[in-house]
Amino acid sequence: MGSYTFGILLAGGLARRMGGGDKGLRRIGGRTILERVIETMRPQCAGLVLNANGDAGRLAAFGLPVVPDNVPGFAGPLAGVLAGLDWVAAHHPDIEFAVSVPTDTPFLPADLVSRLSNARAEEEGADLACAMSGGATHPVVALWPVEMRKDLRRALVEEEIRKVGYFLKSHRVAYADWSTVPLDPFFNANEPQDLEAAEAFLARA
């Protein structure tokens, strides 16, 4: 499935709890979180696109196409997913699916795309698939049909829906659940103390 799935790396947030700036550019174990995300996602996908707002030059070193939100007003992760889906549709019309992940998640699983794809295929009538860990859902980590961008734009622009979870309520969603032992693979670094926790885990590992 990876050869038919594009990766959308979401870096469009304002990172207020981290004191501003790009959370993905924070370092854990001497490397940026974004480097770790790219390393994990690249083998699973046909290609990667980075959603980020502001000066794209700050991310040029990663060598990925950078697309900003195309819905005004910092509309959140849904706007980033839409921007990514629109970009994939325009540049890779043969690609049917895209997987979205936030760029503040340093420990993403290496089987993310395959397990989300299997979950969607196995659930009759499922529109998309979403990740879970330890019973908790992670709506931003999801497998999207590229054609869903039409529904997504309508939800964002006409219905002013901003939360991914709320959008998912109007669709049939399949779930893939990961263990949280020895660490939640969807752990995200939102605050400075989260970076300390991640460093501690790497030291133990």
N, C-alpha and C positions, 0 to 999 in steps of 0.2 A: 504493500500500500504506500510505502514511503516515496516511491518513484512517481506516485500520482497525487501526492500531498505536498503543499507548500507550507512553510512555517512563517507565521506572523509574530514577530517579537515586539511586545508592547512596552514602550518606554516613554509614553506620552504624558505620564502623571506629573504632578507638581511636587511630589515628595516633601510635603510640609512637615511630616513627622520626622523626617531625616534631616531637616534643616535646609531644604531646598536642594536643587541640583538633581543629577541623574542618579537614582539608586543603583542602577546597573553599573555605574562607573566606580562604585565603592569597591574596595579590595578585601578579599578573603583569601588567606593563604598565599599572599603575594600576587594574586591575579584578580582582575575585575570579575564581578558577578556576571557581567555580560559576556566576557570571554568564556566562562564556564557554561553559560546557556547556549552559546553558539556551538561550542565543542560537543555538547550533548545532542543538540537538535539537528546539526548539519547531516550526520549519517542517516537520520530518520526521514529526511525531507528531500524533495526534488530541488529545493532552493529555499532561501530565507529572505525576508524583507523586514526592515526595521521601521516600526511606527514611532515617530518622535516629532515633537513640536519645537519651534525655535530654530536656532542656527544648526543646520545639519552638519556643518564642518567639524563640530566637536566629536562627531562619530565617524568621521571619514576613515580613520585608521582601521576600522573593522571591515572595510571593503564591501559593505552591503548597501543595496539601495535603501534610501531613507524617504519615507513618505509621511507628511503631516496629516493630521485630521482634516477631513474635507467637510466637516460639520462645525460651524463656529461655536465658540463659547466654552472650550474645554469640557466637552460633553462626556468625558470619562472613557473607560475601556471599550464600551460599545462603539464609540466613534473611531477608536483605533482599529478595532476589528473590521469595521466598515471600510476604512481607508485601505487596509491591507487586502480585503476581498476585492475592492475595486481595482487595485493595482494588479493583483493576480489575474483578474478577468481581462484586463487590458494588455498585459504583457505575456501571459501564458494561458491563452484561451483553451488549451487542451487539458488544463488542470481542473479537476472536479471538486477537490477538497482542500481546505486549509486548516491548520491547527494553530490556535493562538496560545501563547504563553507570556506571562509577565517576565520582565527582565530583572526582577529582584528575587528570583528563585534559584539559588545556586546548586540545588541538589535534585534537579529534575530527573525522572527515570529514563533509562535508555530504551525502554519498551513502550514509551508513551503513545506514539502514533499507532503502533500495531494493536495495542490493547484497546485504545479508543475506537479504532476502525472495526475491530472484532465485536466490540460491544454494540456499535451501531448496526452492524450487519446481522447480529443475532437477535436484536429486539425488533420484532415485526412493526413496521410503520414508523420507526424512529426517524426523526428529522436530523438530529445531530447527537453527538456524544459528549459527555462531560466527565471530568475526573473527580474522584472522591479519595479520601484517605481516612482510615479509621472512622468511617461513617459520616464524615463532614464533606460537603460538596465544595468544589472549587470552580465556580462558573466561568472564570476567565481562562481556565485551562480546558479548552474544548475543541472538538472537531466540527468544522462548519462546511456544509455544501457551499461552494462559491456562489451559486445561484440564489442563496438566501440573502444576498446583499440587498435585494429589492425590498424584502420584508423588513430588513434591518434599517434601511434608510427611511422607510415610512414610519417605523416605530420611533426613530430619533427625531425626525423633522416634523411629522404631523402629530404624533402622540406624545412627544417630548419625554419618552422613556429614557432613563439614564442608567439604570442598574441592570447588569447582565442577568442576574437572577430573575428579575421581573420580566424581562424579555423571554426568558426560557419558559416561563409559566404558560405561555401561549403556544408552545410547541411540544412535540413528543420527544423526550430526551432519554437516551440510554446512558447508563453509568458504568464506569470501570473503577473498581475500588482497590487502592493500594494499602499495604500495611504501613504503619507508622513506626515500626521497629526495624533498625535501631534509630531511625530518624524519619520524620515526615518528609517524603520527597517533594512536597509542595510548601515546605517551610519558606517563608518570605521575609526578607530583611526590610522591615518598615521603619524601625527605630534603631538608634545607635547600639542599644543593648542587644538587638538581634544580631548585629555583626559580631559582637563578643561571643554570643552563643554559638554562632557558626564556626568561629575560630576554635572554640573549645571542642566542638564536634570533630573538626578536622584533626586537631591534636590527638584526640582519642583514636581516631581511625587510622 
